[in-house]
């Protein structure tokens, strides 16, 4: 191929890519809001465009030489053609497929094989090899273990709404698309900048101010994003350099942002993609899921916040220059950025669907962008919104289509029930053992896998085991969702830490382990709401308030033990007291609560006496003891 031909092909590809980047999110949102197409037809078009965009963004040979480039173009062009073909067939043959359901033709089987392979290849490019290996293993089990014929297995996955076009891709398009667009619009309208300033106002005067800004700002960002990596990139680009400038080691700065950004996936009202899948799996309104996640999310951020507070006090780090902080009046004048979040919350409480809530929040965000000249939308910004939304949607949607293969195969073969039975048997009937096995499974599956994929696997394979042992379904799914999220901050593979270390210029592995240390107290939160559902907003207001208070004290005690600081450096005895008191407070029960408060109070009292003694000694001698 000549250089002129390659340049022409590249130009055509760029035009098509730019066109799809604009059309893709608009088409997805429009068809969901209007419900103008039957679900299977709608999903077929959605999947085709998703696959085309993934193959354009992730070419066969990303850094190909001039000799290898023609091969890359041919391969990608062929895969794009197949992506269009498998969607077009479902779209145009929809009525015929519905009429002859269960009676597959040869073309059904052939295109089903093509669709499965194309989805796996797109998943490899966007999500990694781990997902593909798991997908292939489930298919091999269906063929060899369950003795399904290729015709039966493939047509089930391709021509029905139980496989590739199943619940995960359906939820992705029905709910998550509009929330991803909402996050992109809010960012373009200046919402992220406002929340960062708001966090500066709240925490900027503390010694741990730089880190607390990361924690609070990432929490706010999580309300509208639900993506840990996006959270790191947006908020971390400001907070990480600020922390480094004021004395935080690069590893610590990256770790703080990693831990803070990860929690955004459980922070209502938006949360991560898995929350919408949870609502679908459980058959409950999304509002119930968001409400159940509220207190665990607050406790998560409280754990990270106390961790960075003790760390900053222990090292006596510099405070932020107060003159550089934004003025309260200016931030208050921009408080209209809170309106879209209030809008989402109001519409969800009023009983409207999440799509309607997000739609009106998007309209309000667009309107708000015109309040200031600097945030006013123009063609370039609108294109940027579409482009950001497009690839955020496409990458999650590819994983959702892969999940359809997994869910369809495991469900039809009965492997999910067998796996759950195996976990129950391994636990010996002890719930705590089952929970520990579940946590380990989540951490294992989370090595190199997106959060949504981890949750889907655990929801299908593990959550039924917990419900079998008496755990209520919402608590079981919230437990696996919580630890699926922790995959973003759990070494050896932690995507959020990878993004943060790139900004901080720190070692990825050290950043991941330091972030893991910050979130260790959060791990215990999930066990609390299994044994006491009060943290999921179940029960009387007094029981909910009490459980939240003692859990917060327990988290603070464990954090003080890990960081080795309360008012001053703890000795070994005080450290043990803080840890034991923290664990007792987290274990539900009035006796353990009172005993934990007493032990933790004694540790604080001892610290107070030692601090006062240090002051008196210093005043009398002018030296430290």
C-alpha positions in Angstrom: 0.0 0.0 0.0 1.3 3.5 -0.9 1.7 6.2 1.7 -1.0 8.3 -0.1 -3.5 5.4 0.3 -2.6 5.0 4.0 -3.1 8.7 4.6 -6.4 8.7 2.8 -7.6 5.7 4.8 -6.5 7.4 8.0 -8.5 10.5 7.1 -11.6 8.5 6.3 -11.2 6.6 9.6 -10.8 9.9 11.5 -14.0 11.3 10.0 -16.0 8.1 10.8 -14.6 8.0 14.3 -15.4 11.7 14.9 -19.0 11.1 13.6 -19.5 8.1 15.9 -18.1 10.0 18.9 -20.9 12.5 18.5 -23.8 10.2 17.4 -23.1 7.3 19.8 -24.0 9.0 23.1 -26.8 11.0 21.6 -28.4 7.9 20.0 -28.0 5.9 23.2 -29.6 8.5 25.4 -32.4 9.3 22.8 -33.5 5.7 22.3 -33.5 5.0 26.0 -35.5 8.1 26.9 -38.0 7.7 24.1 -38.1 3.8 24.0 -38.5 4.1 20.3 -37.2 0.6 19.5 -37.7 -2.9 20.8 -35.0 -3.7 23.3 -33.2 -6.4 21.2 -33.1 -4.1 18.1 -31.9 -1.2 20.2 -29.2 -3.3 21.8 -28.0 -4.7 18.5 -27.3 -1.1 17.1 -25.8 -0.1 20.4 -23.4 -3.1 20.5 -22.3 -2.6 16.9 -21.4 1.0 17.5 -19.6 0.0 20.7 -17.5 -2.6 19.0 -16.6 -0.3 16.1 -15.5 2.4 18.5 -13.4 0.0 20.6 -11.6 -1.4 17.5 -10.9 2.2 16.3 -9.6 3.3 19.7 -7.5 0.1 20.3 -6.0 -0.9 16.9 -4.5 -4.3 16.3 -1.0 -2.9 16.3 -1.1 0.4 18.3 2.6 1.3 17.5 2.9 -0.4 14.1 5.6 0.5 11.7 4.9 1.6 8.1 5.3 -2.0 7.0 3.0 -3.4 9.6 0.4 -0.7 9.4 -1.4 -2.1 6.3 -1.9 -5.4 8.2 -3.3 -3.5 11.2 -5.7 -1.5 9.0 -6.9 -4.7 7.2 -7.5 -6.5 10.5 -9.3 -3.7 12.2 -11.3 -3.0 9.1 -12.4 -6.6 8.9 -13.4 -6.6 12.6 -15.3 -3.4 12.2 -17.2 -5.0 9.2 -18.0 -8.0 11.4 -19.2 -5.8 14.2 -21.6 -4.0 11.9 -22.8 -7.4 10.4 -23.7 -9.0 13.7 -25.7 -6.0 14.8 -27.4 -5.5 11.5 -28.5 -9.1 11.3 -30.3 -9.0 14.7 -31.8 -5.6 13.7 -33.2 -6.6 10.3 -34.1 -10.2 11.2 -35.7 -9.3 14.6 -39.2 -10.3 13.7 -38.1 -13.6 12.1 -35.9 -14.4 15.1 -38.8 -13.8 17.5 -41.1 -15.9 15.3 -38.8 -19.0 15.1 -37.3 -18.7 18.6 -35.5 -22.0 19.5 -35.2 -23.1 15.9 -31.8 -21.9 14.9 -30.6 -21.7 11.3 -27.0 -22.2 10.1 -26.6 -18.5 9.6 -27.7 -17.9 13.2 -25.1 -20.3 14.4 -22.4 -18.9 12.2 -23.0 -15.3 13.1 -23.4 -16.3 16.8 -19.8 -17.7 16.7 -18.6 -14.5 15.0 -20.4 -12.3 17.5 -18.9 -14.3 20.5 -15.4 -14.1 19.1 -15.7 -10.4 18.2 -16.9 -9.5 21.7 -14.1 -11.5 23.3 -11.5 -9.7 21.1 -13.0 -6.3 21.9 -13.0 -7.2 25.6 -9.3 -8.2 25.3 -8.5 -4.8 23.9 -10.5 -2.7 26.3 -10.6 -4.9 29.5 -7.6 -7.1 29.4 -6.8 -10.8 28.8 -8.1 -11.9 32.2 -11.7 -11.4 31.2 -11.2 -13.3 27.9 -9.6 -16.3 29.7 -12.6 -16.4 32.1 -15.1 -16.1 29.2 -13.4 -18.9 27.3 -13.3 -21.2 30.3 -17.0 -20.8 30.9 -17.7 -21.6 27.2 -15.4 -24.7 27.4 -17.3 -25.8 30.5 -20.6 -25.4 28.7 -19.4 -27.6 25.8 -17.4 -30.3 27.7 -18.7 -30.1 31.2 -22.5 -29.5 30.6 -22.3 -31.2 27.1 -24.1 -28.3 25.4 -24.0 -28.4 21.6 -22.3 -25.5 19.8 -25.6 -24.7 18.1 -27.6 -24.6 21.3 -24.9 -22.7 23.3 -24.1 -20.0 20.6 -27.6 -19.3 19.5 -28.7 -18.9 23.1 -25.9 -16.3 23.6 -26.5 -14.4 20.3 -30.2 -14.5 19.4 -31.9 -14.2 22.8 -31.9 -11.6 25.6 -30.2 -14.0 28.0 -26.7 -13.8 26.6 -24.7 -11.0 24.9 -27.8 -8.9 24.8 -28.8 -9.8 28.3 -29.3 -8.0 31.6 -25.8 -6.4 31.9 -25.8 -4.7 28.4 -29.5 -3.8 28.9 -28.8 -2.1 32.2 -25.8 -0.4 30.7 -27.8 1.2 28.0 -31.0 1.8 30.0 -29.4 3.4 33.0 -25.7 4.0 33.0 -25.4 5.8 29.7 -27.3 8.9 30.8 -25.4 9.1 34.1 -22.0 8.9 32.2 -23.2 11.8 30.0 -24.4 13.7 33.1 -20.9 13.3 34.6 -19.2 14.6 31.4 -21.6 17.6 31.2 -21.0 18.5 34.8 -17.3 18.4 34.4 -17.5 20.6 31.2 -19.8 23.0 33.0 -17.3 23.6 35.8 -18.8 21.3 38.5 -15.5 19.5 39.3 -13.8 22.9 39.8 -16.6 24.0 42.2 -16.4 20.8 44.3 -12.6 21.1 44.5 -13.0 24.7 45.8 -15.8 23.6 48.2 -13.4 20.9 49.6 -10.7 23.6 50.0 -13.1 25.7 52.0 -14.1 22.8 54.3 -10.6 21.3 54.9 -8.0 23.8 53.7 -7.2 25.2 57.2 -6.3 21.8 58.7 -2.8 20.5 58.8 -4.0 17.5 56.8 -5.8 20.0 54.5 -4.1 19.0 51.2 -5.0 15.3 51.7 -8.5 16.1 53.1 -9.2 18.2 49.9 -8.4 15.0 48.0 -10.7 13.0 50.2 -13.6 15.4 50.2 -13.2 16.5 46.6 -13.1 12.9 45.4 -16.2 12.1 47.4 -18.0 14.9 45.7 -16.6 13.9 42.3 -17.8 10.3 43.0 -21.3 11.6 43.4 -21.4 12.5 39.7 -18.9 10.1 38.2 -18.8 6.6 39.7 -15.5 5.9 38.1 -12.4 5.5 40.3 -9.9 6.1 37.5 -11.8 9.2 36.1 -11.9 10.5 39.7 -8.1 10.1 40.1 -7.4 11.9 36.8 -9.7 14.8 37.4 -9.4 15.6 41.1 -5.9 14.1 41.4 -4.4 16.4 38.8 -4.9 19.2 41.4 -4.6 17.5 44.7 -1.6 15.3 44.1 0.8 18.1 43.1 -0.6 20.2 46.0 0.2 17.4 48.5 3.7 16.9 47.1 4.4 20.6 47.3 3.5 20.7 51.0 5.7 17.8 52.1 3.8 14.6 51.3 5.9 11.9 49.7 4.9 11.1 46.1 3.9 7.6 47.1 1.6 8.9 49.9 0.1 11.6 47.7 -0.8 9.1 45.1 -2.1 6.6 47.7 -4.4 9.2 49.3 -6.0 10.1 45.9 -6.3 6.4 45.1 -8.1 5.5 48.3 -10.3 8.6 48.0 -11.2 8.1 44.4 -12.1 4.4 44.9 -14.9 5.3 47.3 -16.7 7.3 44.7 -18.1 4.1 43.3 -20.3 3.6 46.4 -21.1 7.3 46.9 -24.8 8.1 46.1 -26.6 9.4 44.2 -24.8 8.1 41.1 -22.3 5.4 42.4 -20.7 2.9 40.0 -22.1 0.9 37.1 -22.5 -2.1 39.4 -25.1 -0.4 41.5 -27.5 -0.2 38.6 -26.9 -3.9 37.9 -27.5 -4.7 41.5 -30.9 -3.0 41.4 -31.7 -5.1 38.3 -30.5 -8.4 39.8 -32.5 -7.8 43.0 -35.6 -6.4 41.2 -35.7 -3.3 43.5 -35.7 0.5 42.7 -32.2 2.0 42.3 -33.1 4.4 45.1 -33.1 1.5 47.6 -29.6 0.6 46.5 -28.3 4.2 46.7 -29.9 4.6 50.2 -28.3 1.4 51.4 -24.9 2.5 50.2 -25.0 5.9 51.9 -23.8 5.1 55.4 -21.1 2.6 54.3 -19.8 5.2 51.8 -19.7 7.9 54.5 -17.8 5.5 56.9 -15.4 4.7 54.0 -14.5 8.3 53.6 -14.4 8.8 57.4 -11.8 6.0 57.6 -9.6 7.5 54.8 -10.1 11.0 56.3 -9.0 10.0 59.8 -6.1 8.1 58.3 -4.7 11.2 56.5 -5.5 13.4 59.5 -3.4 11.2 61.9 -0.6 10.9 59.2 -0.3 14.7 58.8 -0.3 15.4 62.5 2.3 12.7 63.1 4.7 14.2 60.6 3.8 17.8 61.4 3.3 18.6 57.7 2.9 22.1 56.4 -0.5 23.8 56.2 -1.8 25.3 53.0 -1.1 29.0 52.6 -4.4 30.5 53.8 -4.1 33.4 51.3 -4.3 30.9 48.4 -7.6 29.4 49.5 -10.8 30.4 47.7 -13.0 32.9 49.4 -16.2 31.5 51.0 -18.3 34.2 49.3 -17.1 33.2 45.8 -17.7 29.5 46.4 -21.1 30.2 47.9 -22.0 32.2 44.8 -21.4 29.1 42.8 -23.5 26.8 45.0 -25.9 26.4 42.1 -23.7 23.4 41.0 -25.4 21.5 43.8 -28.8 21.8 42.0 -28.3 18.9 39.6 -27.4 16.5 42.5 -30.5 17.8 44.4 -32.5 17.2 41.2 -31.4 13.6 40.9 -32.1 12.9 44.5 -35.5 14.6 44.4 -36.7 12.7 41.3 -35.5 9.3 42.7 -37.3 9.9 46.0 -40.4 11.1 44.1 -40.5 7.7 42.3 -39.3 8.6 38.9 -36.9 6.3 37.0 -33.1 7.0 37.2 -33.1 7.8 33.5 -35.6 10.6 34.0 -33.7 11.9 37.0 -30.4 11.9 35.1 -32.1 13.5 32.0 -33.4 16.5 34.0 -30.0 16.8 35.8 -28.3 16.9 32.4 -30.6 19.7 31.3 -29.9 21.7 34.5 -26.2 21.2 34.1 -26.3 22.5 30.5 -28.2 25.5 31.7 -25.8 26.1 34.6 -22.9 26.1 32.2 -24.1 29.5 30.8 -24.0 31.2 34.2 -20.3 32.0 33.7 -18.5 33.1 30.6 -15.6 30.7 31.2 -17.9 27.6 31.4 -20.2 28.6 28.6 -20.6 25.7 26.2 -19.4 26.0 22.6 -19.0 23.6 19.8 -15.5 22.5 21.0 -16.8 21.8 24.5 -19.9 19.9 23.3 -17.7 17.7 21.1 -15.4 17.1 24.1 -18.5 16.1 26.2 -19.5 13.6 23.5 -16.0 12.2 23.1 -15.5 11.8 26.8 -18.9 10.1 27.2 -18.4 7.9 24.1 -15.3 6.1 25.4 -16.5 5.9 29.0 -19.7 4.3 27.7 -18.0 2.0 25.1 -15.4 0.6 27.5 -17.9 -0.3 30.1 -20.4 -1.6 27.5 -17.8 -4.0 26.1 -17.4 -5.5 29.5 -21.2 -5.7 29.8 -21.4 -7.7 26.6 -18.7 -10.0 27.9 -20.7 -10.3 31.1 -23.6 -11.5 29.0 -21.6 -14.4 27.8 -20.6 -15.2 31.4 -24.1 -14.9 32.9 -25.8 -16.7 30.1 -23.4 -19.6 30.2 -23.2 -20.0 34.0 -27.0 -19.6 34.3 -27.9 -22.1 31.6 -25.5 -24.8 32.7 -26.3 -24.4 36.4 -22.6 -23.8 37.3 -23.5 -20.7 39.4 -25.6 -22.9 41.7 -22.9 -25.5 41.9 -20.3 -22.9 42.8 -22.5 -21.4 45.5 -23.0 -24.9 47.0 -19.2 -25.5 46.9 -18.6 -22.2 48.9 -21.2 -23.2 51.5 -19.6 -26.6 51.8 -16.1 -25.1 52.2 -17.3 -22.7 54.8 -18.5 -25.6 56.9 -21.8 -23.8 57.5 -20.1 -20.8 59.3 -21.1 -17.5 57.9 -17.9 -15.7 58.9 -15.8 -18.3 56.9 -18.1 -17.8 53.9 -17.7 -14.0 54.2 -13.9 -14.4 54.3 -13.9 -16.7 51.3 -16.0 -14.2 49.5 -13.6 -11.4 50.3 -10.6 -13.4 49.1 -12.5 -14.3 45.9 -13.3 -10.6 45.3 -9.6 -9.6 45.8 -8.5 -12.5 43.5 -11.0 -11.7 40.7 -10.1 -8.0 41.1 -6.6 -8.5 39.9 -6.6 -6.9 36.5 -10.4 -6.7 36.1 -12.8 -3.7 36.1 -15.0 -3.2 39.1 -18.2 -4.0 37.2 -16.9 -7.3 35.9 -15.8 -8.3 39.4 -19.2 -7.5 40.8 -21.0 -9.4 38.1 -18.9 -12.6 38.7 -19.4 -12.4 42.4 -23.1 -11.6 42.1 -23.6 -14.7 40.0 -21.3 -17.1 41.7 -21.0 -16.0 45.4 -24.0 -13.9 46.4 -26.4 -16.9 46.2 -24.1 -18.7 48.8 -24.5 -15.8 51.2 -28.3 -15.7 50.8 -28.4 -19.5 51.3 -26.8 -18.9 54.7 -29.5 -16.4 55.8 -28.0 -13.1 54.6 -30.7 -10.8 53.1 -30.2 -10.4 49.3 -29.5 -6.7 49.5 -26.8 -7.1 52.1 -25.3 -10.1 50.2 -25.0 -8.1 47.0 -23.8 -5.0 48.7 -21.0 -7.1 50.4 -19.7 -8.4 47.1 -20.1 -5.0 45.4 -18.1 -3.4 48.2 -15.2 -5.8 47.8 -15.5 -5.7 44.0 -14.8 -2.0 44.4 -11.8 -2.6 46.6 -10.2 -4.3 43.6 -9.3 -0.8 42.4 -7.1 -0.3 45.5 -6.0 -3.9 46.1 -2.4 -4.8 45.0 -0.8 -6.3 43.0 -3.1 -4.9 40.3 -4.9 -1.7 41.2 -6.1 0.4 38.3 -6.8 3.5 40.4 -3.3 3.3 42.0 -1.8 3.0 38.5 -3.4 6.2 37.4 -2.5 8.1 40.6 1.2 6.9 40.5 1.4 8.3 37.0 0.4 11.7 38.2 2.5 11.5 41.4 5.6 10.2 39.7 5.7 7.4 42.3 6.3 3.7 42.2 3.0 2.0 41.3 3.5 -1.0 43.7 4.4 1.2 46.7 1.5 3.5 45.9 -0.9 0.6 45.8 0.2 -0.9 49.1 0.1 2.5 50.8 -3.4 3.1 49.6 -4.4 -0.4 50.7 -3.1 0.5 54.2 -5.4 3.5 54.3 -8.5 1.5 53.4 -7.9 -1.5 55.7 -10.3 -0.1 58.4 -13.0 0.2 55.7 -12.8 -3.6 55.0 -14.6 -4.3 58.3 -17.5 -2.0 57.4 -18.9 -4.6 55.0 -18.9 -7.2 57.8 -20.9 -4.9 60.0 -23.9 -4.5 57.6 -24.0 -8.3 57.1 -24.5 -8.9 60.9 -26.5 -5.7 61.5 -28.5 -4.3 58.6 -28.9 -1.0 60.4 -26.0 0.4 58.3 -28.1 -0.3 55.2 -30.8 2.0 56.5 -33.0 -0.8 57.8 -34.7 -0.7 61.2 -35.5 2.2 63.5 -33.8 5.6 63.2 -32.4 5.2 66.7 -30.8 1.8 65.9 -29.4 3.2 62.6 -27.9 6.3 64.4 -26.4 4.2 67.1 -24.8 1.6 64.8 -23.4 4.4 62.6 -21.9 6.2 65.6 -20.2 3.1 67.1 -19.0 2.0 63.7 -17.5 5.4 63.2 -15.7 5.2 66.6 -14.5 1.7 65.7 -13.1 2.9 62.4 -11.4 5.8 64.1 -9.9 3.4 66.7 -8.5 1.0 64.1 -7.1 3.9 62.0 -5.4 5.4 65.1 -3.8 1.9 65.7 -2.6 1.6 62.1 -1.2 5.1 62.0 0.2 5.1 65.5 -1.2 8.5 66.5 -4.0 10.1 68.4 -2.8 13.3 70.1 0.8 12.2 69.9 2.6 9.0 68.9 1.0 6.0 70.5 3.0 3.4 72.5 2.5 -0.3 71.9 -0.1 -0.6 74.7 -2.2 2.3 73.4 -2.0 0.9 69.9 -3.3 -2.5 71.1 -6.1 -0.8 73.0 -7.2 1.2 70.0 -7.2 -1.8 67.8 -9.2 -4.0 70.2 -11.6 -1.2 71.1 -12.1 -0.5 67.4 -12.9 -4.2 66.5 -15.3 -4.5 69.5 -17.2 -1.4 68.4 -17.5 -2.7 64.9 -18.9 -6.1 66.1 -22.7 -5.6 66.5 -24.0 -6.0 70.1 -24.7 -3.7 73.0 -22.1 -5.5 75.3 -19.3 -5.3 72.7 -20.3 -1.6 71.9 -20.0 -0.5 75.5 -16.9 -2.5 76.1 -15.3 -1.1 72.9 -16.2 2.5 73.9 -14.7 1.9 77.4 -11.4 0.5 76.0 -11.1 3.2 73.3 -11.9 5.9 75.8 -9.2 4.5 78.1 -6.7 4.7 75.3 -7.7 8.3 74.6 -7.5 9.2 78.3 -4.0 7.7 78.5 -2.9 9.7 75.5 -4.3 12.9 77.1 -2.4 12.3 80.3 0.9 11.6 78.3 0.3 14.7 76.2 -0.3 16.9 79.3 2.7 15.4 80.9 4.8 16.3 77.9 3.6 19.9 78.0 4.4 20.3 81.6 7.9 18.8 81.2 8.6 21.1 78.2 7.3 24.2 80.1 9.6 23.4 83.1 12.7 22.4 81.2 12.3 23.8 77.7 13.1 20.3 76.3 11.1 17.4 75.1 11.0 14.4 77.5 
